[in-house]
Amino acid sequence: MHRLLPFFLAAGLLAASCGRDIDPSRVVTNPIDVDYAFTHHHPEGGREAADPVVAVFGDRYYLFPSMSYGYWSSDDMQHWKFITNDFMPFGDYAPAVMVYKGELYWAVSFHNQLYKTSTPEDGDSWTLASDTLNAYIDQPERTIVDPYLFPDDDGRVYYYWGCSMVDPIRGVELDPENGFRPKTQPFDLIPHNEKVYGWECRGANNDTSDPSSNEGSAMCKHDGKYYLQYAGPGTEWDIYGDGVYVSDSPLGPFTHCDDSPFSIKPGGWMPGAGHGDTFQDKYGNWWHVASTVISRRFLFERRIGFFPVFFTPEGDMHAMTDFSDLPYVLPDRKVDWTKESPWTGWMDLSLGKTASASSEKEGHPSAYAADGDIKTWWSAATGGAGEWLCIDLGRKCRVNAVQPNFADEDFGMFEAGKEKSPYRYVVEVSADGESWKQVFDRSESTDARPHELLVLDRPVKARYVRLTSTSALTGKLSLHDLRVFGLARGAKPAEATGLKVVREEDRRRMELSWQPASGATAYVVRWGLRPDALFSACQTSETKLEKGLFSIDQSYCFRVDAIGDTGLTPGKEIVRVE
């Protein structure tokens, strides 16, 4: 059998971990760098974009998330241009798109309209294709939530939907020649099954007995197989992910994939990988675009992440989410994700380090800007020019990139289409905290993007990294984290040893523990159905982990890797639990 390796341990790295042969212009990270819209859901303001779908139309990518009052266009999956119009309901949830007979189609939850265009670069070019699409197929008084459009390669079109703690994921075939009306009665495709599949259980740690919320269906086809995906158990939790069923037919019957969920990221700086869409880029590489989770100011405070996808010889699919919130390189060719990794090898040098600031707002200390937790943030006492935050890396390190993750403290509400206060600042580095060198100048910026990744053409050696605001803001200068990427010199962390795994009385839950590893700042717990298929992962800063993500009738294998400023050390111990 072809040996498959996890994301950041694959042989023949696309981007060598030593930092050579990396094209800085193609380095990105999650969440993606767009101007996320401020939502109307919370009186204090906050950004929201989730439930994304991507269409490749012509030579461009079109990204449609929820609640964004428009959509984004890109020719490289890196630089995104915002497009909108005044008559389509872009400010609603869970859009669906498809490319069909030379046109791009779009629909959204709660609305019956299906729109189309052949020139999506022109936001005003959309026209109405149907006004009965979302009338609930067997209950006309209801409307469809979380729709998904799938054009098969034989010209037939299918429609999936579902967002309920009771109803299953359903689907029908549509008739494009008759206003996209249903050609079939609804098929019940994916039932609720939280009593068997632990990851479907609601709660921050899958720890309640509440009914599961199956939602966010998506479909892709590979090697003649149909992969019907669904999200659960709730978008506000770090354990939000996507499961998958497979069939020989677009309307089933479907069989559950034993190692579901195929997309999950329950730890790390940018958690969550649910309610997404799986697509191929222009080179034929598979990707999963999904919702990532903040959910601190309000329930639906979310962002968007991209994750590489591969299919195993056995027909399983997997999204590679481990460390996807570290810098990686977008490929410019067809690659084999089972043999090549996009990871740059750069570590988060700021994780757990000392931070200092010009001022602090009560409840938002500077330490929050280096704690590796996107749900916390430092805020200055003001939004005035001259406010600053500094990270002490503890020793000289090779710095390759910096990512300011702005938290918009006291920014308030913004109406759709209105300009937001741009972030204007400079980033400086220093070896001794006395003599400073400017490495990035955003003092003339017109952008209000909160997650821009700033990549150096050539790395610099520095111990201190400082961001200083150069212009007054609408609110206060604030950062979820000021992340610094690169490598420190020295031996890699010691191996994590002493792994113990206990399956609890509730077989959906596992408790793991291991010994601390010298030089480690965090650990990556990996699991899967076989020792050579540890495709799911969770990052933690502790030496224990308790999760309820597992299926009662499956055995699992586990391993723990150690990570630190100097790199990653894979664990050698693999523990199997029946």
C-alpha positions as CSV (number, residue, x, y, z in Angstrom):
1,M,0.0,0.0,0.0
2,H,1.2,3.5,-0.8
3,R,2.5,5.0,2.5
4,L,0.8,8.3,3.4
5,L,2.4,10.8,5.7
6,P,0.9,13.7,7.7
7,F,0.9,17.3,6.4
8,F,4.2,18.5,7.9
9,L,6.1,15.2,7.9
10,A,5.8,14.3,4.2
11,A,8.9,13.4,2.3
12,G,10.2,15.7,-0.4
13,L,8.9,19.0,1.1
14,L,7.5,21.5,-1.4
15,A,9.1,24.1,0.8
16,A,12.2,22.9,2.5
17,S,12.1,23.4,6.3
18,C,15.5,24.9,6.3
19,G,14.0,28.0,4.7
20,R,15.7,27.7,1.3
21,D,13.9,27.6,-2.1
22,I,10.9,29.4,-0.7
23,D,9.2,32.0,-2.9
24,P,8.2,34.7,-0.4
25,S,5.6,36.0,-2.8
26,R,3.6,32.8,-2.5
27,V,3.6,32.3,1.3
28,V,0.3,32.5,3.0
29,T,-1.4,31.3,6.2
30,N,-4.8,30.9,7.8
31,P,-7.1,32.7,8.3
32,I,-6.9,34.0,4.8
33,D,-6.1,37.7,4.3
34,V,-9.3,39.5,3.3
35,D,-11.2,42.5,4.6
36,Y,-13.7,40.5,6.6
37,A,-17.0,42.3,6.9
38,F,-18.3,43.8,10.2
39,T,-21.6,42.1,11.1
40,H,-24.8,43.6,12.2
41,H,-25.3,40.9,14.8
42,H,-23.4,42.5,17.7
43,P,-23.8,46.1,18.9
44,E,-20.1,46.4,19.7
45,G,-19.2,45.3,16.2
46,G,-17.1,42.3,15.1
47,R,-16.2,40.6,11.8
48,E,-17.8,37.6,10.3
49,A,-17.3,35.3,7.3
50,A,-18.0,31.6,7.2
51,D,-19.7,28.8,5.3
52,P,-17.4,29.4,2.3
53,V,-17.8,28.0,-1.2
54,V,-15.3,28.5,-4.0
55,A,-15.9,28.3,-7.8
56,V,-13.1,28.2,-10.3
57,F,-14.5,30.1,-13.3
58,G,-12.3,30.9,-16.3
59,D,-8.9,31.5,-14.9
60,R,-10.0,33.0,-11.6
61,Y,-11.2,31.8,-8.1
62,Y,-14.5,33.2,-6.7
63,L,-14.9,32.9,-3.0
64,F,-18.4,33.3,-1.5
65,P,-18.8,33.3,2.3
66,S,-21.8,34.0,4.5
67,M,-22.6,37.6,5.6
68,S,-20.0,39.3,3.5
69,Y,-22.2,41.6,1.4
70,G,-20.3,40.5,-1.7
71,Y,-17.7,38.0,-2.8
72,W,-14.0,37.9,-3.6
73,S,-12.1,37.2,-6.8
74,S,-8.5,36.0,-7.2
75,D,-6.2,34.6,-9.8
76,D,-3.8,33.0,-7.3
77,M,-5.8,32.1,-4.1
78,Q,-3.7,34.7,-2.3
79,H,-4.6,38.3,-3.4
80,W,-8.4,38.8,-3.3
81,K,-10.5,41.6,-4.8
82,F,-13.9,42.4,-3.3
83,I,-17.0,42.6,-5.6
84,T,-20.6,43.4,-4.7
85,N,-23.9,44.7,-6.0
86,D,-27.0,46.3,-4.6
87,F,-29.7,43.8,-5.4
88,M,-28.5,40.3,-4.4
89,P,-28.8,39.1,-0.8
90,F,-25.1,38.7,-0.2
91,G,-25.6,39.5,3.5
92,D,-27.2,36.2,4.3
93,Y,-26.0,32.7,5.3
94,A,-24.5,29.7,3.5
95,P,-24.3,30.5,-0.2
96,A,-24.2,27.9,-2.9
97,V,-22.4,28.2,-6.3
98,M,-21.8,26.1,-9.3
99,V,-20.3,26.5,-12.8
100,Y,-22.8,25.2,-15.4
101,K,-22.7,25.5,-19.2
102,G,-20.3,28.5,-19.2
103,E,-22.1,30.5,-16.4
104,L,-21.6,30.9,-12.7
105,Y,-24.7,30.3,-10.6
106,W,-25.3,31.5,-7.0
107,A,-28.0,30.9,-4.4
108,V,-28.2,31.4,-0.6
109,S,-30.3,30.2,2.4
110,F,-33.7,31.6,3.1
111,H,-34.1,33.1,-0.4
112,N,-35.8,31.4,-3.4
113,Q,-33.7,33.1,-6.1
114,L,-31.0,31.5,-8.2
115,Y,-28.8,34.0,-10.0
116,K,-26.3,33.6,-12.8
117,T,-23.6,35.5,-14.7
118,S,-21.0,34.9,-17.3
119,T,-18.9,37.9,-16.2
120,P,-18.6,37.7,-12.4
121,E,-15.9,40.3,-12.4
122,D,-18.8,42.7,-13.0
123,G,-20.8,42.6,-9.8
124,D,-23.9,44.1,-11.6
125,S,-23.9,41.5,-14.3
126,W,-25.9,38.9,-12.4
127,T,-29.4,38.0,-13.6
128,L,-32.3,35.9,-12.2
129,A,-32.2,32.3,-13.3
130,S,-35.0,31.0,-11.1
131,D,-37.3,32.4,-8.4
132,T,-38.5,29.1,-6.9
133,L,-35.2,27.3,-6.1
134,N,-35.4,27.3,-2.3
135,A,-39.1,26.6,-1.9
136,Y,-38.8,23.6,0.4
137,I,-39.3,20.6,-1.8
138,D,-41.9,18.7,0.2
139,Q,-43.0,21.5,2.6
140,P,-43.5,24.7,0.6
141,E,-44.1,26.9,3.6
142,R,-40.5,26.4,4.7
143,T,-37.3,27.6,3.0
144,I,-34.1,25.7,2.5
145,V,-31.1,26.4,4.8
146,D,-27.5,25.6,3.9
147,P,-28.0,24.8,0.2
148,Y,-25.4,23.2,-2.1
149,L,-25.4,23.0,-5.9
150,F,-23.5,20.1,-7.6
151,P,-23.2,19.8,-11.4
152,D,-22.1,16.3,-12.3
153,D,-19.8,15.7,-15.3
154,D,-22.8,14.2,-17.3
155,G,-24.6,17.5,-17.3
156,R,-27.1,16.6,-14.5
157,V,-27.5,19.0,-11.5
158,Y,-28.1,18.0,-7.9
159,Y,-29.1,20.0,-4.9
160,Y,-28.3,19.3,-1.2
161,W,-29.4,21.0,2.0
162,G,-29.8,20.7,5.7
163,C,-29.3,22.6,9.0
164,S,-31.2,20.9,11.8
165,M,-31.0,19.0,15.0
166,V,-33.8,16.8,13.8
167,D,-33.8,16.5,10.0
168,P,-31.2,14.7,7.9
169,I,-29.1,16.0,5.1
170,R,-31.2,15.7,2.0
171,G,-30.8,15.9,-1.7
172,V,-32.7,16.0,-5.0
173,E,-31.9,16.2,-8.7
174,L,-32.9,19.4,-10.4
175,D,-34.1,20.1,-13.9
176,P,-32.1,22.9,-15.5
177,E,-34.4,22.9,-18.5
178,N,-37.4,23.6,-16.3
179,G,-36.4,26.4,-14.0
180,F,-34.2,24.2,-11.9
181,R,-37.3,22.6,-10.4
182,P,-36.9,19.2,-8.7
183,K,-36.9,16.1,-10.8
184,T,-37.2,13.8,-7.8
185,Q,-38.6,13.7,-4.4
186,P,-36.1,14.5,-1.6
187,F,-33.7,11.7,-0.6
188,D,-32.7,11.4,3.1
189,L,-29.0,11.0,2.8
190,I,-27.1,11.6,6.1
191,P,-28.9,10.9,9.4
192,H,-27.9,12.2,12.9
193,N,-25.7,9.7,14.7
194,E,-24.1,11.4,17.6
195,K,-24.6,8.3,19.8
196,V,-22.0,6.5,17.6
197,Y,-19.9,9.3,16.2
198,G,-18.6,11.3,19.1
199,W,-17.5,14.3,17.0
200,E,-21.2,15.0,16.2
201,C,-22.0,15.6,19.9
202,R,-22.7,19.2,20.8
203,G,-20.7,21.2,23.4
204,A,-17.3,22.8,23.5
205,N,-15.7,19.4,24.0
206,N,-18.5,17.2,22.5
207,D,-19.6,16.9,26.1
208,T,-23.4,17.4,26.1
209,S,-26.3,15.1,25.4
210,D,-28.1,17.7,23.2
211,P,-29.1,16.6,19.7
212,S,-26.4,17.1,17.1
213,S,-26.7,19.8,14.4
214,N,-26.0,18.3,11.0
215,E,-25.6,21.1,8.5
216,G,-23.5,22.6,5.7
217,S,-23.5,19.9,3.1
218,A,-21.1,19.8,0.2
219,M,-20.3,17.4,-2.6
220,C,-17.3,16.5,-4.7
221,K,-16.5,13.7,-7.1
222,H,-13.2,11.8,-7.3
223,D,-12.3,8.6,-9.2
224,G,-16.0,8.0,-9.8
225,K,-17.0,8.2,-6.2
226,Y,-19.3,10.9,-4.7
227,Y,-18.2,12.4,-1.4
228,L,-21.1,14.0,0.5
229,Q,-19.8,16.2,3.3
230,Y,-21.6,17.7,6.3
231,A,-20.7,19.9,9.2
232,G,-21.2,19.5,13.0
233,P,-21.8,19.9,15.8
234,G,-21.9,23.7,16.1
235,T,-20.1,26.6,14.4
236,E,-19.2,28.3,17.7
237,W,-16.9,25.5,19.0
238,D,-13.3,24.7,18.2
239,I,-14.3,21.1,17.5
240,Y,-16.4,22.3,14.5
241,G,-15.5,20.0,11.6
242,D,-16.7,18.2,8.5
243,G,-17.6,14.5,8.1
244,V,-18.0,12.6,4.9
245,Y,-20.1,9.8,3.4
246,V,-19.3,8.1,0.1
247,S,-21.4,6.6,-2.7
248,D,-21.3,5.4,-6.3
249,S,-24.3,7.7,-7.0
250,P,-24.9,11.4,-6.3
251,L,-28.2,10.5,-4.4
252,G,-26.8,7.5,-2.6
253,P,-27.1,5.2,-0.8
254,F,-24.2,6.7,1.1
255,T,-21.7,4.8,3.4
256,H,-20.1,6.6,6.4
257,C,-16.3,6.9,6.1
258,D,-14.8,5.2,9.2
259,D,-12.2,7.9,9.9
260,S,-14.6,10.9,9.7
261,P,-14.4,13.7,10.3
262,F,-12.1,14.3,7.4
263,S,-11.7,18.0,8.3
264,I,-11.2,19.0,11.9
265,K,-8.8,21.3,13.8
266,P,-9.7,21.4,17.5
267,G,-6.6,23.2,18.6
268,G,-3.8,25.6,17.7
269,W,-4.0,29.3,17.1
270,M,-6.8,29.3,14.5
271,P,-9.1,26.4,15.4
272,G,-12.1,25.0,13.5
273,A,-12.4,23.6,10.0
274,G,-16.1,23.0,9.4
275,H,-18.9,23.9,7.0
276,G,-16.8,24.2,3.9
277,D,-16.4,23.2,0.3
278,T,-14.0,20.9,-1.5
279,F,-12.6,22.0,-4.9
280,Q,-9.7,21.7,-7.3
281,D,-7.4,24.6,-8.0
282,K,-6.2,25.5,-11.5
283,Y,-3.5,22.9,-11.4
284,G,-5.7,20.1,-10.3
285,N,-4.8,20.1,-6.6
286,W,-7.6,19.5,-4.1
287,W,-8.5,22.0,-1.3
288,H,-11.1,22.3,1.4
289,V,-12.1,25.8,2.3
290,A,-13.9,26.0,5.7
291,S,-15.0,28.1,8.6
292,T,-12.6,28.8,11.4
293,V,-13.7,29.8,14.9
294,I,-13.2,32.9,17.2
295,S,-16.8,33.2,18.6
296,R,-15.7,35.3,21.5
297,R,-17.5,38.7,21.0
298,F,-20.5,36.9,19.5
299,L,-21.5,33.5,18.4
300,F,-20.9,33.9,14.7
301,E,-17.4,35.6,14.9
302,R,-15.6,33.5,12.4
303,R,-12.9,33.5,9.7
304,I,-11.9,31.4,6.6
305,G,-9.2,28.8,6.1
306,F,-7.8,26.8,3.2
307,F,-6.6,23.2,3.7
308,P,-5.0,20.8,1.2
309,V,-7.0,17.6,0.5
310,F,-5.9,14.2,-0.6
311,F,-7.6,10.9,-1.3
312,T,-6.2,7.5,-0.1
313,P,-6.0,4.4,-2.3
314,E,-8.9,3.0,-0.1
315,G,-11.1,5.9,-1.2
316,D,-11.0,8.0,1.9
317,M,-10.5,11.8,1.8
318,H,-8.6,13.9,4.2
319,A,-8.1,17.6,4.7
320,M,-4.6,18.4,6.1
321,T,-5.3,20.9,8.9
322,D,-2.3,20.3,11.3
323,F,-0.3,23.5,11.6
324,S,-2.2,25.1,8.8
325,D,-2.2,28.4,10.8
326,L,1.6,28.5,10.2
327,P,3.0,29.9,6.9
328,Y,2.7,27.6,3.9
329,V,3.5,28.0,0.2
330,L,0.7,28.0,-2.4
331,P,1.8,25.6,-5.3
332,D,2.1,26.8,-8.8
333,R,1.9,23.3,-10.3
334,K,0.2,19.9,-9.7
335,V,1.6,18.3,-6.5
336,D,1.0,15.1,-4.7
337,W,0.0,16.1,-1.2
338,T,0.9,12.5,0.0
339,K,4.5,13.2,-0.9
340,E,4.9,17.0,-0.7
341,S,4.1,19.4,2.0
342,P,3.4,23.1,1.6
343,W,4.8,24.0,5.0
344,T,7.7,26.5,5.1
345,G,9.1,24.9,8.3
346,W,8.7,28.3,10.1
347,M,7.6,28.0,13.7
348,D,5.6,30.5,15.8
349,L,8.4,32.1,17.6
350,S,6.1,34.4,19.6
351,L,4.1,31.7,21.3
352,G,4.3,32.1,25.0
353,K,6.9,34.8,24.9
354,T,7.0,38.1,26.9
355,A,5.1,41.0,25.5
356,S,5.2,44.7,26.5
357,A,3.1,47.6,25.4
358,S,2.8,51.4,25.4
359,S,-0.4,51.0,27.4
360,E,-3.1,48.5,28.3
361,K,-6.9,48.6,28.5
362,E,-8.2,46.9,31.6
363,G,-8.9,43.3,30.9
364,H,-6.7,43.1,27.8
365,P,-3.0,42.9,29.0
366,S,-0.1,42.7,26.6
367,A,0.5,39.0,27.5
368,Y,-2.7,38.2,25.5
369,A,-0.8,39.2,22.3
370,A,1.6,36.3,22.6
371,D,-0.5,33.5,24.2
372,G,-1.4,31.6,21.0
373,D,-5.1,32.1,21.6
374,I,-7.2,34.0,19.0
375,K,-10.0,34.3,21.6
376,T,-8.0,36.7,23.7
377,W,-6.4,40.1,22.7
378,W,-4.3,42.9,23.9
379,S,-5.7,46.4,23.6
380,A,-4.0,49.7,24.1
381,A,-5.7,52.3,26.2
382,T,-6.2,54.5,23.1
383,G,-6.2,54.3,19.3
384,G,-3.8,57.1,18.9
385,A,-0.6,57.2,16.8
386,G,2.4,56.0,18.8
387,E,0.8,53.1,20.6
388,W,3.0,50.1,20.3
389,L,3.4,46.4,21.2
390,C,6.7,44.5,21.5
391,I,7.5,40.8,21.6
392,D,10.7,39.5,23.2
393,L,11.6,36.3,21.5
394,G,14.0,35.4,24.4
395,R,17.0,35.1,22.1
396,K,18.1,36.0,18.6
397,C,16.1,34.1,16.0
398,R,15.8,34.0,12.3
399,V,12.7,35.9,11.5
400,N,11.0,35.2,8.2
401,A,7.5,36.8,8.6
402,V,5.3,38.7,11.0
403,Q,1.5,38.6,11.2
404,P,-0.3,41.3,13.1
405,N,-3.8,40.0,13.9
406,F,-5.9,43.1,14.7
407,A,-8.7,42.7,17.1
408,D,-10.8,45.9,16.3
409,E,-11.3,46.8,20.0
410,D,-14.0,49.5,20.3
411,F,-14.4,49.8,16.5
412,G,-18.2,49.7,16.8
413,M,-20.5,49.1,13.9
414,F,-19.9,49.5,10.2
415,E,-22.6,49.6,7.6
416,A,-22.0,47.4,4.6
417,G,-19.9,49.2,2.0
418,K,-18.7,51.9,4.3
419,E,-14.9,52.4,4.6
420,K,-13.3,51.1,7.8
421,S,-10.4,52.7,9.6
422,P,-7.2,51.5,7.9
423,Y,-4.4,50.0,10.0
424,R,-1.4,52.1,9.6
425,Y,1.8,51.0,11.3
426,V,5.4,50.1,11.1
427,V,7.2,46.9,12.2
428,E,10.7,47.1,13.6
429,V,13.2,44.5,14.8
430,S,16.1,44.7,17.2
431,A,18.8,42.4,18.5
432,D,19.2,44.3,21.8
433,G,16.0,46.3,22.4
434,E,18.0,49.5,21.9
435,S,18.8,49.8,18.2
436,W,15.9,49.2,15.9
437,K,15.5,48.4,12.1
438,Q,12.3,49.0,10.2
439,V,11.3,45.9,8.2
440,F,7.7,46.7,7.2
441,D,6.1,50.1,6.5
442,R,2.3,50.2,6.4
443,S,2.0,53.8,7.4
444,E,0.3,54.7,4.1
445,S,-2.0,51.7,4.0
446,T,-5.6,52.0,2.9
447,D,-6.5,48.4,4.0
448,A,-8.5,47.3,7.1
449,R,-7.5,43.6,6.6
450,P,-7.0,42.1,10.1
451,H,-4.7,39.1,9.3
452,E,-2.1,40.3,6.8
453,L,0.9,38.1,6.6
454,L,4.1,40.2,6.1
455,V,6.9,38.1,4.6
456,L,10.4,39.3,4.4
457,D,12.3,38.8,1.1
458,R,15.2,37.7,3.2
459,P,15.1,36.7,6.8
460,V,16.6,38.8,9.6
461,K,18.1,37.9,12.9
462,A,16.3,39.6,15.8
463,R,15.3,39.1,19.4
464,Y,12.6,41.9,19.6
465,V,9.8,42.6,17.2
466,R,7.7,45.8,17.7
467,L,4.6,47.1,16.0
468,T,3.9,50.9,16.3
469,S,0.7,52.6,15.1
470,T,1.4,55.6,12.9
471,S,-2.2,56.9,12.6
472,A,-5.3,57.3,14.8
473,L,-7.8,54.5,14.6
474,T,-11.6,54.4,14.8
475,G,-11.2,52.3,18.0
476,K,-8.2,51.2,19.9
477,L,-5.0,49.6,18.7
478,S,-5.5,45.9,19.6
479,L,-4.0,42.5,18.6
480,H,-5.2,39.0,19.1
481,D,-1.6,38.0,18.6
482,L,1.5,39.6,17.0
483,R,2.8,36.4,15.5
484,V,6.4,36.1,14.5
485,F,7.5,33.2,12.3
486,G,10.9,31.7,11.7
487,L,13.4,29.5,13.5
488,A,15.7,29.7,16.5
489,R,19.1,28.1,16.4
490,G,19.8,25.0,18.4
491,A,18.7,21.4,18.8
492,K,15.1,20.5,18.0
493,P,12.8,19.7,21.0
494,A,13.3,16.3,22.7
495,E,10.9,13.6,21.8
496,A,7.7,13.3,23.7
497,T,7.6,10.0,25.5
498,G,5.5,8.0,27.9
499,L,2.3,8.3,25.9
500,K,-0.7,6.7,27.6
501,V,-4.2,6.5,26.1
502,V,-7.3,5.5,28.1
503,R,-10.6,4.8,26.4
504,E,-13.3,6.0,28.8
505,E,-16.5,4.2,29.7
506,D,-18.1,6.4,27.0
507,R,-16.1,4.9,24.1
508,R,-16.5,8.1,22.1
509,R,-14.0,9.7,24.5
510,M,-10.2,9.2,25.0
511,E,-7.9,10.6,27.6
512,L,-4.2,11.0,26.7
513,S,-1.1,11.9,28.7
514,W,2.7,12.0,28.1
515,Q,5.9,13.3,29.6
516,P,7.1,16.8,29.0
517,A,9.7,17.2,26.2
518,S,12.6,19.5,26.8
519,G,12.6,22.5,24.5
520,A,8.9,22.0,23.5
521,T,6.5,24.9,23.6
522,A,3.5,22.8,22.4
523,Y,2.6,19.3,21.2
524,V,0.6,17.9,18.3
525,V,-1.5,14.9,19.1
526,R,-2.1,12.8,15.9
527,W,-4.6,10.0,15.5
528,G,-6.1,7.7,12.8
529,L,-7.2,4.2,12.1
530,R,-3.7,2.9,11.3
531,P,-0.2,3.7,12.3
532,D,0.6,5.0,8.9
533,A,-2.6,7.0,8.6
534,L,-2.5,9.5,11.5
535,F,-4.3,12.2,9.5
536,S,-6.2,14.0,12.3
537,A,-4.4,16.3,14.8
538,C,-4.9,18.6,17.7
539,Q,-2.3,21.1,19.0
540,T,-2.0,21.7,22.8
541,S,0.4,23.4,25.1
542,E,-0.3,20.9,27.9
543,T,0.9,17.3,28.3
544,K,-2.6,15.8,28.4
545,L,-5.6,15.8,26.2
546,E,-9.2,14.6,26.7
547,K,-11.5,14.5,23.6
548,G,-14.8,13.0,22.6
549,L,-14.2,13.0,18.8
550,F,-14.2,9.2,18.3
551,S,-16.5,6.5,17.0
552,I,-17.6,3.8,19.5
553,D,-16.9,0.9,17.1
554,Q,-13.5,2.0,15.8
555,S,-10.0,1.3,17.1
556,Y,-7.4,4.2,16.9
557,C,-3.7,4.8,16.8
558,F,-2.1,7.8,18.5
559,R,1.2,9.6,18.4
560,V,2.5,12.9,20.0
561,D,5.0,15.2,18.3
562,A,6.9,18.0,20.1
563,I,7.2,21.5,18.6
564,G,9.3,24.4,19.6
565,D,11.2,27.5,18.4
566,T,13.8,25.2,16.7
567,G,11.4,22.9,14.9
568,L,9.4,19.8,15.2
569,T,10.3,16.4,16.6
570,P,8.0,13.5,15.6
571,G,7.2,11.0,18.3
572,K,8.3,7.4,17.9
573,E,5.7,5.8,20.1
574,I,2.4,4.8,18.6
575,V,-0.3,3.6,20.9
576,R,-3.2,1.6,19.6
577,V,-6.5,1.5,21.5
578,E,-9.2,-1.0,20.7
